[in-house]
Structure formats: structure tokens, C-alpha cells
Amino acid sequence: MIKRQFIPFSEVRQHKAIIVDSMHPNGLVLSHWRGAPSPAEVRDDTSAAIVLNALRLHLPGLDLPYVTANHFDIDGFVGVWALLNPEKALENEELLRQMALIGDFRELDLNHPLAGEALKLVCWINARERDMFYAPFAADDMEEKEAKQCVSKFNYFLREFGRVLQDPDWEKGVWEEEVADVLLGYRDMYKPDTRLERHPDIGLVIIQTHRPMHYYALFSRTKGFDIVLSCYDDNRYELEYKYTTWVDIDSRSTLPRITLQPLAAQLNELEQSGYTWTWDGITETGPLLRLDGGQLSRMETYDNPTAREILSSSIPVEDLKQIVVNYFKVAYEGIAPKRYWSWEEVKELNRRSK
């Protein structure tokens, strides 16, 4: 069996490699990024799942000796680790798939028998990443950007992960605080006073609950939906396109992202709090529409809702919900869901709607 090694993304021009959760022409791409040329027979929702499919099928091209990625996140890390440890990866295949789903799409489902163990591992990575290195997207503000900075993360986690995978409870002191926070929010999501309204025709789910919570809890009931409107006490709101519409998921069709700018304009005409509704562009990983969100960095936008202030709006919750639903119903009129939207198709639809 070939012995592979991880190399920094900057070296892929000199060394043909397996490129995980990224894209580059010099090698075999195993990525769910939109437009990535991953082989059709191994496509899946996460990049880690694509890698695991490739290992199970003995995909031609896996004989390359180098593996790389241009950023560090849980999905990409799991894919890289699996290629360097293929036998252990296939022994723990379903656990690793759960890790990627929780880490990338934040869709925790504790009904899955391995989700609890996967959550521990994901939160261990989160804690070690935050305490020993830097938070996701923090490299945006550093002199050396993510593709270079992430190498130190890969070196550490590739060395340590196998030990923790064997028994996550060895590292309980590292992950237990975040796991407890997730489980507290998860419990709240299933309380009778948390209400969900689903609009499958526009891919929207509306969550009314008392307080902001960890994303792994908040998105635990959003599987199959791509837009989440969170409504908290005191008329505090956030609307977000999930990461599921930034990548090419294989399990279902999706609608393309539509600009949130006209929706923000509608809300600003009604808003009397003194704050302004702001929106992120459609190519951001998880575009937010919120009051005075323009001051958030990408790192703060990616962080959990509990880590940022969510301001009170003057717009009553029932009015805001109706405005949001009507906006997307009109915006998606005549557009059919499908798989594998290209960014050019998405941008063209948005140009035509102006």
C-alpha cells in the first residue's frame, strides 16, 4: 500500500497531489466545492465522504504520494487524515462521516448512534484549534494567509487525532464544555415552546426559540433546508444561507442563492429602532442578514450566534416572518431546484433579477 504524506498547498505546483476540500489542476481533486472536478462515482455531500468513497472504491489516481488542502476545517482535515490512514479510516468510516457533517453543515442528529462520539471529536478539534492556534477565518487579518498558516494545524492534528479517535474520553477536559453547551441548546430545540415553520418550496425553515444557541444545536433540525430564519425573544432575528448552498451536495437538489439586498431594503423601510439591516454577499460561506451586521468580521460571522450581539428590531415577529417568506416565494418563482449549480449560473440569475 502506498505511503502518502501531507504537503503544504504552496507545494502542489511542484508535486502532483490529491487535493482535498480545495481545487488545483495538478492532481486528483476530492472536494465538494462548487464546480470541483471530483469523479462522478465518488461524489457525496462532504469532502470527507468523497475521500472515503474513493478509498472504498480504490479510485484510480489514489496512487499519488502527496495530499494537500488549502485551509483547515474539520471536513477537510478528516479527508486528509483518512488518506494518510486509510485502514483506520475505513474501520471508523461512519464516525468520520458524522464528524464531517457536524463540522461543515452543523447538522447534529443525536438519533444517529455515532453522533455523540463524533460531537466529542469535533469539539476536541474546535477547542484545540482555538486554544493552540487561531479561530477559523482569523487568518484573514494575518500577514500570512490561511493556505500557509494552516500547515501548523494539520501537522498537530495529524499527529494527535489517531490517539483521541481511539478513545475521545481521554480528552474529556478539552471538549466537555463545548459539548455541554451544544447539548443544552439541543434540548431547547426540542422543547414545546420552540416552534418550527417549514417552507420546503423555498428551502426555508423558521425557528422561534427563546435565546441564541450553538450552531450544532440550532441547525440540528434544519436538515434538508438551506435558509434559516432564527427568531429569538425581544424581536431579535438572524437570517442565514447555510453552507449547503456554497458547495455541491449530492444527496438532493437545491435552489440557488438569491441576493439578500432587496430584502434588507424592505426591512429598512419598516425599521424604527435606529439600527440598519445589513446583508452579506451570495459568495460568502454563510451569508447573514441581520441588524447592524456590517461590522462583523468573517471570523465573527462564522462563530456561534451566542458569541455576537443580536439587536432588537422594531418589526413584530409575525410581520418579519411574512416579509421573509413572501420575498423568497417571489424571488424563486419559476426557478426549479437542481443539483450542481455553477457559480456563473447563480450570478447570472442574480444579475437578471436586478
C-alpha positions in Angstrom: 0.0 0.0 0.0 1.3 3.4 -0.9 2.6 5.6 1.9 1.3 9.2 1.4 2.4 12.4 3.1 0.8 15.8 3.7 2.4 18.8 1.9 1.6 22.5 2.1 -0.7 23.7 -0.6 2.0 26.0 -1.8 4.0 22.9 -3.0 1.3 21.4 -5.1 2.6 23.1 -8.3 5.8 21.1 -7.8 4.2 17.8 -6.6 1.2 16.3 -8.1 -1.1 15.5 -5.2 -4.6 14.5 -4.0 -6.3 17.8 -3.3 -8.9 17.6 -0.5 -11.7 20.1 0.1 -10.0 22.5 -2.3 -9.2 22.8 -6.0 -6.0 22.8 -8.1 -5.3 21.4 -11.6 -2.2 19.5 -10.6 -3.7 16.3 -9.1 -6.8 14.4 -8.2 -9.5 16.7 -6.7 -11.7 15.2 -4.0 -13.8 18.1 -3.0 -17.4 19.2 -2.7 -16.6 22.7 -3.6 -19.0 24.1 -6.2 -17.6 23.2 -9.6 -14.9 20.9 -8.3 -13.9 18.2 -10.8 -14.4 15.3 -8.4 -15.0 12.0 -10.2 -18.7 11.3 -10.5 -18.6 7.9 -9.0 -17.4 9.2 -5.6 -19.4 12.4 -5.3 -21.1 13.0 -1.9 -22.2 15.8 0.4 -18.9 16.4 2.2 -15.3 16.3 1.0 -14.5 13.7 3.7 -17.3 11.4 2.4 -15.9 11.8 -1.1 -12.5 10.7 0.2 -14.0 7.7 2.0 -15.9 6.7 -1.1 -12.7 6.9 -3.1 -10.8 4.7 -0.6 -13.6 2.2 -0.6 -13.8 2.0 -4.4 -10.0 2.1 -4.8 -10.4 5.0 -7.2 -7.8 5.3 -9.9 -5.5 8.2 -9.0 -5.1 7.4 -5.4 -1.6 6.2 -6.0 -0.3 9.7 -5.8 2.1 10.1 -2.8 1.1 13.6 -1.7 -2.0 15.0 -0.1 -2.9 18.7 0.5 -5.6 21.2 1.3 -5.6 25.0 1.1 -7.4 25.5 4.5 -8.0 23.7 7.8 -11.5 22.7 8.8 -13.0 19.6 10.2 -14.3 18.2 6.9 -11.0 18.8 5.1 -8.9 17.5 8.0 -11.0 14.3 8.1 -10.4 13.8 4.4 -6.7 14.4 4.7 -6.3 12.1 7.7 -8.3 9.4 6.0 -5.9 9.4 3.0 -2.9 9.1 5.3 -4.6 6.4 7.5 -6.8 4.5 5.0 -7.2 1.3 7.0 -8.1 3.1 10.2 -10.4 5.5 8.3 -12.4 2.7 6.8 -12.7 1.0 10.1 -14.2 4.2 11.5 -15.9 5.3 8.3 -19.4 6.2 9.7 -17.9 8.1 12.6 -15.8 10.2 10.3 -18.7 10.9 8.0 -20.7 12.1 11.1 -17.8 14.4 12.1 -17.7 16.0 8.6 -21.5 16.6 8.6 -21.4 18.2 12.0 -18.3 20.2 11.3 -19.3 21.5 7.9 -23.1 21.7 7.8 -23.6 21.9 11.6 -26.4 19.3 11.3 -26.1 17.4 14.5 -28.5 14.4 14.8 -28.2 12.6 18.1 -30.6 9.9 16.8 -27.6 8.6 14.9 -25.8 6.1 17.1 -22.3 7.6 16.5 -23.3 11.3 16.6 -22.4 11.6 20.3 -18.9 10.3 19.8 -18.5 12.4 16.6 -19.5 15.5 18.5 -16.9 14.9 21.2 -14.2 14.7 18.5 -15.4 17.7 16.6 -15.5 19.8 19.9 -12.0 18.5 20.8 -10.7 19.8 17.5 -12.6 23.1 17.9 -11.1 23.6 21.4 -7.5 22.7 20.5 -7.7 24.8 17.3 -8.9 27.8 19.2 -6.6 27.5 22.2 -3.4 26.4 20.4 -3.7 28.2 17.1 -6.3 30.6 15.8 -10.0 30.6 15.1 -11.5 29.8 11.7 -11.2 32.8 9.3 -8.9 34.7 11.7 -6.1 34.3 9.2 -7.9 36.8 7.0 -6.4 39.5 9.2 -2.9 38.0 9.4 0.1 38.7 7.3 0.4 35.0 6.3 -2.9 33.8 5.0 -4.8 30.6 5.6 -3.1 28.4 3.0 0.2 28.9 4.7 -0.9 29.3 8.3 -3.0 26.1 8.3 0.1 23.8 7.9 0.8 24.0 11.6 -2.7 22.9 12.4 -2.5 20.0 10.0 0.8 18.9 11.5 -0.5 18.9 15.0 -3.9 17.3 14.4 -2.5 14.6 12.0 -0.1 13.6 14.8 -2.7 13.6 17.6 -6.0 12.7 16.1 -5.5 8.9 16.0 -4.9 8.8 19.7 -8.1 10.7 20.5 -10.1 8.8 18.0 -9.3 5.6 19.9 -11.0 7.0 23.0 -12.3 10.6 23.0 -12.9 10.4 26.7 -9.1 10.6 27.3 -9.5 14.3 26.3 -12.8 15.0 28.1 -11.4 18.0 29.9 -10.8 19.6 26.5 -14.2 19.0 24.8 -16.7 18.8 27.7 -17.5 22.5 28.0 -18.5 22.9 24.3 -20.3 19.6 24.2 -22.4 20.6 27.3 -23.2 23.9 25.6 -24.3 22.1 22.4 -26.4 19.6 24.4 -28.1 22.3 26.4 -29.2 24.1 23.1 -30.1 20.7 21.5 -32.5 20.1 24.5 -34.0 23.6 24.0 -34.6 22.9 20.3 -37.0 20.0 21.2 -38.9 21.8 23.9 -42.6 22.6 23.2 -42.0 26.4 23.2 -39.5 26.1 20.4 -41.6 26.3 17.2 -40.6 25.4 13.6 -42.3 26.5 10.4 -41.1 24.7 7.3 -41.4 26.1 3.7 -39.9 23.3 1.6 -40.9 25.0 -1.7 -38.3 27.8 -1.0 -35.9 25.8 1.2 -36.7 27.9 4.3 -37.1 26.8 7.9 -38.2 29.4 10.6 -37.1 28.7 14.1 -38.7 30.5 17.0 -36.9 29.9 20.3 -36.1 32.0 23.3 -32.3 32.5 23.0 -29.4 32.2 20.6 -27.5 28.9 20.9 -24.6 26.9 19.5 -24.9 26.3 15.7 -24.7 22.5 16.2 -27.9 22.7 18.2 -29.6 25.5 16.2 -29.1 23.6 12.8 -29.9 20.2 14.3 -33.5 20.5 13.0 -32.7 22.1 9.6 -31.6 19.1 7.6 -33.0 19.3 4.1 -33.3 23.1 4.3 -30.9 25.8 3.1 -32.2 29.0 4.6 -32.7 29.5 8.3 -34.6 32.4 9.9 -33.9 32.4 13.6 -36.4 34.4 15.8 -35.4 35.0 19.4 -37.2 36.8 22.2 -37.3 40.6 22.1 -37.6 40.7 18.3 -34.1 39.6 17.7 -33.6 38.0 14.3 -30.9 36.5 12.0 -31.4 35.0 8.6 -28.7 32.8 7.0 -28.0 30.8 3.9 -26.4 27.5 5.1 -23.1 26.3 3.8 -25.1 23.6 1.9 -25.7 26.2 -0.9 -22.0 27.1 -1.2 -20.9 23.6 -2.1 -22.2 20.9 -4.4 -24.2 18.5 -2.2 -25.0 15.2 -3.9 -27.9 13.9 -1.9 -30.6 16.3 -3.0 -31.4 19.2 -5.3 -31.2 22.8 -4.0 -32.3 26.3 -5.1 -29.6 28.9 -5.9 -28.7 31.7 -3.6 -30.6 34.9 -4.2 -29.2 38.2 -3.1 -30.5 39.5 0.3 -30.1 43.1 -0.6 -33.7 43.8 -1.7 -35.0 42.0 1.4 -32.7 44.2 3.6 -34.1 47.3 1.8 -37.7 46.2 2.5 -36.9 45.7 6.2 -35.0 49.1 6.4 -38.2 50.9 5.2 -40.0 49.5 8.2 -37.3 49.5 10.8 -37.7 52.2 13.5 -35.1 51.0 16.1 -32.3 53.3 14.7 -30.4 50.3 13.5 -29.8 49.2 9.9 -30.4 45.8 8.3 -27.2 44.6 6.6 -26.5 41.6 4.3 -23.6 39.5 3.2 -22.9 38.7 -0.5 -24.0 35.4 -2.0 -20.5 34.1 -2.3 -19.8 34.2 1.4 -19.7 30.8 3.1 -22.8 31.5 5.2 -24.3 34.9 4.3 -26.2 36.6 7.1 -28.9 39.2 7.1 -29.2 41.0 10.5 -29.4 44.3 12.2 -26.1 46.2 12.1 -24.2 43.1 10.9 -21.8 45.1 8.7 -19.3 45.4 11.4 -18.8 41.7 11.8 -15.6 40.1 10.5 -15.8 36.8 8.7 -14.4 35.1 11.9 -17.3 36.6 13.9 -19.9 35.7 11.2 -18.7 32.1 11.3 -18.7 31.9 15.1 -21.8 30.8 17.0 -24.8 33.2 17.4 -24.1 33.1 21.2 -20.8 34.9 20.5 -22.2 38.0 18.9 -24.8 40.6 20.0 -28.2 40.3 18.2 -30.1 43.6 18.4 -33.8 44.0 18.9 -35.9 45.1 15.9 -39.0 47.3 15.9 -40.6 44.9 13.4 -43.0 42.4 15.1 -42.1 38.7 14.6 -45.2 37.8 12.6 -44.7 40.7 10.2 -41.0 39.9 9.7 -41.7 36.2 9.1 -44.3 37.1 6.4 -42.0 39.5 4.7 -39.2 36.9 4.5 -41.5 34.2 3.2 -43.0 36.4 0.6 -39.6 37.7 -0.5 -38.3 34.2 -1.3 -41.5 33.0 -2.8 -41.3 35.8 -5.4 -37.6 35.5 -5.9 -37.8 31.8 -6.6 -40.8 31.9 -8.8 -40.0 30.0 -12.0 -36.7 28.6 -10.7 -36.6 24.8 -10.2 -34.3 23.1 -7.7 -31.4 21.1 -9.2 -28.1 19.6 -8.4 -24.7 21.2 -9.2 -25.5 24.9 -9.8 -22.4 26.7 -11.1 -21.4 30.0 -9.6 -21.9 31.6 -13.0 -25.5 30.3 -13.2 -26.1 31.7 -9.7 -24.6 35.0 -10.5 -26.5 35.3 -13.8 -29.8 34.6 -12.0 -29.0 37.4 -9.6 -28.0 39.8 -12.4 -31.3 39.1 -14.2 -33.3 39.8 -11.0 -31.9 43.3 -10.6 
